[in-house]
Amino acid sequence: MMNWLYLGLAIICEVVATSALKASAGFTRPLPTVLLAFGYGAAFYFLSLTLRSIPVGVAYAVWSGVGVVLISLVAWILYGQELDVPAMLGIGLIVAGVIVLNMFSKTVSH
């Protein structure tokens, strides 16, 4: 169960870092730049712990699927960036793929 906790922490750290990347304004603002460096470092550290027991393809699919949804929400809340219907449908398909992978794939340890 810790492997999924590590993956969750990796995703959260990556979302924080990606949000800080926008706020860093091309690395010209020190606080967001430090936050993004720490966030990405922590994200890859926790992802490396995840890969001890979850196959890399599965971990990356979950990482990217959940990350896309979360960063889209953050971008909407913090930066007022809205998604059109095709973008939301595409994100929905990504989420559906992650659900299918986790519910039906034999490569995921349940």
Protein Blocks (a to p, Z undefined) as FASTA:
>chain_A
ZZmmmmmmmmmmmmmmmmmmmmnnoolafklmmmmmmmmmmmmmmmmmmmmmpcfklmmm
mmmmmmmmmmmmmmmmmnopacdfklmmmmmmmmmmmmmmmmmmmkbcZZ
